[in-house]
Amino acid sequence: MLTVRSPLMIFLRYLRIGFAAASLAAASVPAMVGAAELTSESSAETDIFAATRQRGEALPHLNALMVARDGEMLLEERFAGPSLDRPVNIKSASKSVLSALVGIAIERGVLTGLDQKLATVLADRFPEDPDPRLYEITVEDLLSMRAGLQSTSGPNFGSWIASRDWVRDALARPFEDDPGGRMIYSTGSSHLLAAMLTKASGRPLLELAKEWLGEPLDITIPRWPRDRQGIYRGGNDMELSARSLLAFGELYRNGGIVRGLPLLPNGWVETSWEVRTTSPWSGHGYGYGWYSMQARGHQVHFAWGYGGQMVYVVPDLNLTVVMTSDAEPRPARDRHIEDLHALLADAIIPAVSDGD
């Protein structure tokens, strides 16, 4: 559980009467913030983040920055945009949330396992005379972006969203590799998982998300876009506040445990973080909805949404960092994501490591 220590400090100073004496007393004020009880470091302690704050302020697209270590809130800054408690579009960081829902679904028997075939649930949505490889696609292939189907993301996203049936459109796309092959990043693959969860459970994905994650984490999960068949878009456009994202990151930092009780299946966090493929664009490793990289010699796992909606978890530092950004379209050479990675590697990690 996160704990918040308020930065409020009460300074008591004795008057000089013939001699000088001074003493300081700090009072902690616990408060519930989002899903967790947080504690703020004293003003002297938070001075270590002066450079971090300055660098964050200099990034024109960065809206919010939150840093927690060992369940203690070290830094929370809103540079622009909505408040830290207001849900914002987290774009493809939704894929990390969907991955958690898949893990819970397997634990509860809604899905049979990572090796379950897509066809066991969605064969009735296959095109006429389907490619035989459709019958080989597994839950794991969809989670790790190795279904082999042509991507519905990037330049294909508009036509996919404009289609009358997102599931059928994704399934009708040609194969560019065999299932289990190279990474082909596609929100369509995530939407197929959403369709599997919806049909197998007989419940809307929003309802599952609220019950399985929202209530245990004490976070708000609003509605997000659905296809014409009523299936909530898998892997994109969910809305969570910065505080809710922090609670989600803390869930993974704590190995899927919340308030001493398991929320995610045993070993699901490690399984999700295990690198199974590599992004052809960024070079980062990819597991089940999570990316991985090294920063200052530390292993970092992160959720990544378009425009800079980030949740970083650094296990060996017990560190969770959330960054949200405006999601306006930017030039192809925009380096905002690289700037966010650098903010973590060159400012935040050194700041928390100096005291070790």
C-alpha positions in Angstrom: 0.0 0.0 0.0 1.2 3.5 -0.7 1.5 5.9 2.2 1.5 9.8 1.8 3.4 12.0 4.2 2.2 15.6 3.8 5.0 18.2 3.2 3.4 20.2 6.1 6.2 20.8 8.7 5.7 22.6 12.0 8.8 24.5 13.0 9.1 25.5 16.7 11.8 28.0 17.5 12.6 29.1 21.1 13.2 32.8 21.7 16.6 33.9 22.7 16.6 35.0 26.4 20.2 35.2 27.4 21.0 32.1 25.4 20.2 30.7 21.9 18.4 27.4 21.4 16.5 26.0 18.4 14.7 22.8 17.7 12.6 21.4 14.9 9.6 19.0 15.1 8.1 17.3 12.0 4.5 16.1 12.1 3.3 13.5 9.5 -0.3 13.8 8.4 -1.5 10.6 6.7 -4.0 11.1 3.8 -5.7 8.8 1.4 -4.7 9.7 -2.2 -6.4 7.7 -5.0 -5.8 4.1 -4.3 -3.2 4.5 -1.6 -2.1 6.1 1.5 0.9 8.3 0.6 3.6 10.0 2.5 5.5 13.1 1.4 9.1 13.6 2.2 10.1 16.8 4.1 11.0 19.9 2.2 14.7 19.2 2.8 14.4 15.7 1.5 12.5 16.7 -1.6 15.3 19.2 -2.5 17.0 16.2 -4.1 14.4 16.6 -6.9 15.1 20.2 -7.6 16.9 19.3 -10.8 14.2 16.8 -11.7 11.5 19.4 -11.3 13.5 21.9 -13.3 14.0 19.4 -16.2 10.3 18.5 -16.1 9.2 22.1 -16.3 11.4 22.5 -19.4 9.5 19.8 -21.3 6.7 21.5 -23.1 4.5 18.4 -23.5 4.8 17.0 -20.0 1.7 17.5 -17.9 2.3 15.5 -14.7 5.1 13.7 -12.8 4.8 11.5 -9.8 7.6 9.6 -8.1 7.1 7.0 -5.3 9.7 4.8 -3.6 9.0 2.0 -1.1 5.4 3.2 -1.1 6.3 6.8 -0.2 5.4 9.7 -2.4 8.6 11.6 -3.1 7.4 14.0 -5.8 4.1 15.0 -7.3 4.0 17.8 -9.8 1.4 19.1 -12.2 3.1 21.2 -14.8 0.1 21.6 -17.1 -3.2 19.9 -18.1 -5.7 18.3 -15.8 -5.3 17.7 -12.1 -3.6 14.6 -10.8 -7.0 13.2 -9.8 -8.7 13.7 -13.2 -8.8 10.7 -15.6 -6.9 11.3 -18.9 -6.6 9.3 -22.0 -3.7 6.9 -21.4 -3.6 5.7 -25.1 -1.7 2.4 -25.5 -0.7 2.2 -21.8 -4.2 0.6 -21.9 -2.4 -2.5 -23.2 -0.7 -3.0 -19.8 -4.0 -2.7 -18.1 -5.6 -5.2 -20.5 -2.7 -7.6 -19.8 -3.6 -7.5 -16.1 -7.2 -8.2 -16.9 -6.1 -11.2 -19.0 -4.1 -12.6 -16.1 -7.0 -12.3 -13.7 -9.3 -13.9 -16.3 -7.0 -16.9 -16.5 -6.8 -17.1 -12.7 -10.6 -17.1 -12.5 -11.2 -19.6 -15.3 -12.7 -17.1 -17.8 -9.9 -18.0 -20.1 -8.2 -21.4 -20.0 -4.6 -20.2 -20.2 -1.9 -18.5 -22.3 -2.0 -21.3 -24.8 -5.8 -21.0 -25.4 -6.5 -20.6 -29.1 -8.3 -17.5 -30.3 -10.5 -19.8 -32.4 -12.0 -21.4 -29.3 -13.9 -18.2 -28.6 -14.0 -16.2 -31.8 -14.1 -18.7 -34.6 -17.6 -17.5 -35.6 -16.1 -14.1 -36.4 -13.5 -15.5 -38.8 -13.8 -14.6 -42.5 -15.1 -17.1 -45.1 -12.4 -19.5 -46.2 -10.0 -18.3 -43.4 -6.2 -18.6 -43.5 -5.5 -21.8 -41.5 -3.0 -19.9 -39.3 -6.0 -18.0 -37.7 -6.6 -21.3 -35.8 -3.1 -21.3 -34.4 -3.2 -17.8 -32.8 -3.0 -18.0 -29.0 -3.7 -15.6 -26.1 0.0 -15.4 -25.6 0.6 -14.4 -29.3 -2.0 -11.6 -28.9 -0.5 -10.4 -25.6 3.0 -10.2 -27.0 2.1 -8.8 -30.4 3.1 -11.9 -32.3 -0.2 -12.9 -33.9 1.3 -12.5 -37.3 -1.6 -10.5 -38.7 -1.1 -7.2 -40.5 -1.1 -4.3 -38.1 -4.2 -2.1 -37.5 -2.0 0.6 -35.9 0.0 3.4 -37.4 -1.1 4.2 -40.9 -3.7 1.5 -40.8 -5.4 2.8 -37.7 -7.9 5.1 -39.4 -9.3 2.5 -41.8 -9.6 0.0 -39.0 -11.5 2.4 -36.7 -13.7 3.4 -39.6 -14.7 -0.3 -40.3 -18.1 -1.6 -39.3 -16.7 -4.4 -37.3 -13.2 -4.0 -35.6 -13.0 -7.7 -34.7 -13.8 -9.0 -38.2 -11.6 -6.4 -39.8 -8.6 -7.4 -37.6 -9.2 -11.1 -38.4 -9.5 -10.5 -42.1 -6.1 -8.9 -42.4 -3.4 -10.8 -44.2 -0.7 -12.6 -42.4 2.8 -11.0 -42.5 4.4 -13.7 -40.3 3.4 -16.9 -38.7 1.8 -16.8 -35.2 4.5 -16.7 -32.6 7.0 -15.0 -35.0 8.2 -11.4 -35.0 6.6 -8.5 -33.2 3.9 -6.8 -35.3 2.5 -4.0 -33.1 -1.3 -3.9 -33.5 -4.1 -2.5 -31.4 -6.3 -4.9 -33.3 -4.5 -7.8 -31.5 -5.4 -6.2 -28.2 -9.0 -5.7 -29.3 -9.2 -9.4 -30.2 -8.3 -10.1 -26.5 -11.0 -7.7 -25.4 -13.5 -9.5 -27.6 -12.4 -12.9 -26.1 -12.8 -11.6 -22.6 -16.2 -10.1 -23.4 -17.6 -13.2 -25.0 -16.0 -15.7 -22.6 -17.3 -13.8 -19.5 -20.6 -12.6 -20.9 -19.8 -9.2 -19.5 -18.6 -5.9 -20.8 -14.9 -5.2 -20.5 -15.6 -2.0 -18.6 -17.5 -4.0 -16.0 -14.6 -6.5 -15.6 -12.1 -3.6 -15.3 -14.1 -1.9 -12.6 -14.6 -5.1 -10.6 -11.2 -6.7 -11.1 -9.0 -3.6 -10.9 -11.0 -0.5 -10.1 -12.5 -1.7 -6.8 -9.4 -3.5 -5.3 -7.1 -0.5 -6.2 -9.7 2.1 -5.3 -9.4 3.8 -8.6 -12.0 5.2 -11.0 -12.2 3.7 -14.5 -14.6 5.7 -16.7 -16.2 4.5 -20.0 -14.0 4.5 -23.1 -14.7 4.0 -26.8 -16.5 0.8 -28.0 -16.9 -0.7 -31.5 -20.3 -0.9 -33.1 -20.9 -4.3 -31.6 -20.4 -2.8 -28.1 -17.0 -4.2 -27.3 -14.8 -1.8 -25.4 -11.6 -1.0 -27.4 -8.9 -3.3 -26.3 -5.5 -1.7 -25.7 -6.3 2.0 -26.4 -8.1 5.0 -25.1 -8.8 4.0 -21.5 -8.8 6.9 -19.1 -7.0 6.9 -15.8 -5.8 9.7 -13.6 -2.1 10.1 -12.8 -2.8 8.9 -9.3 -4.6 5.8 -10.6 -1.7 5.1 -12.9 0.6 5.2 -9.9 -1.6 2.7 -8.0 -1.5 0.4 -11.1 2.3 0.7 -11.2 2.5 0.0 -7.5 0.4 -3.1 -8.0 3.1 -4.4 -10.3 6.0 -3.2 -8.1 4.4 -5.2 -5.3 4.2 -8.4 -7.3 0.5 -8.2 -7.9 -0.3 -7.9 -4.1 -2.7 -5.3 -2.7 -3.1 -4.7 1.0 -1.4 -8.1 1.6 -3.8 -10.0 -0.7 -3.0 -11.3 -4.2 -4.8 -9.5 -7.0 -2.9 -10.8 -9.9 -2.0 -14.5 -10.3 1.2 -15.7 -8.7 4.1 -15.0 -11.0 2.0 -12.9 -13.5 4.1 -9.8 -13.0 7.4 -11.6 -13.8 5.8 -13.4 -16.7 4.4 -10.2 -18.1 7.8 -8.5 -17.9 9.7 -11.4 -19.5 11.0 -10.2 -22.9 9.5 -12.3 -25.7 10.1 -10.0 -28.6 11.7 -6.7 -29.6 10.1 -3.6 -30.9 11.4 -2.9 -34.5 11.0 0.8 -33.9 12.4 1.5 -30.4 14.5 -1.6 -29.9 13.0 -2.1 -26.4 12.1 -5.6 -25.2 8.4 -6.5 -25.1 6.5 -9.0 -22.9 2.8 -9.0 -22.2 1.8 -5.4 -22.7 5.0 -4.1 -21.0 8.2 -2.8 -22.5 11.7 -3.3 -20.9 14.9 -1.3 -21.0 18.0 -0.5 -19.0 18.6 2.8 -17.3 21.7 3.6 -15.3 22.3 -0.2 -14.9 18.8 -0.8 -13.6 16.2 -2.9 -15.2 13.1 -0.8 -16.0 9.7 -2.1 -17.1 7.2 0.4 -18.5 3.8 0.9 -19.9 3.8 3.3 -22.8 1.0 5.3 -24.3 1.1 7.5 -27.4 2.4 11.0 -26.7 4.1 10.1 -23.4 1.6 8.4 -21.1 4.1 6.4 -19.0 4.3 4.1 -16.0 7.9 3.1 -15.1 8.7 0.4 -12.5 12.3 -0.1 -11.4 12.1 -3.2 -9.2 15.6 -3.1 -7.6 15.0 0.5 -6.5 11.4 -0.1 -5.4 10.6 2.8 -7.6 7.4 3.7 -9.4 7.2 6.7 -11.7 4.2 8.1 -13.6 4.4 10.7 -16.4 1.4 12.0 -18.4 1.7 14.3 -21.4 -0.5 16.0 -23.9 -1.4 13.7 -26.7 -1.4 16.2 -29.6 0.0 15.0 -32.9 3.7 15.8 -33.2 6.4 15.8 -35.9 8.0 12.5 -36.7 11.3 13.7 -35.3 9.8 14.7 -32.0 11.9 13.4 -29.1 9.5 13.8 -26.2 9.6 10.0 -25.4 13.4 10.1 -25.4 13.2 13.1 -23.1 11.0 11.2 -20.7 13.3 8.3 -20.6 16.2 10.7 -20.0 14.3 12.4 -17.2 14.0 9.0 -15.5 17.6 7.8 -16.2 19.5 11.1 -15.7 17.5 12.8 -13.0 15.1 10.6 -11.1 17.2 7.5 -10.7 20.3 9.4 -9.6 18.2 11.4 -7.1 16.8 8.4 -5.4 20.1 6.5 -5.6 22.3 9.1 -4.0 20.9 8.3 -0.5 21.6 4.5 -0.9 
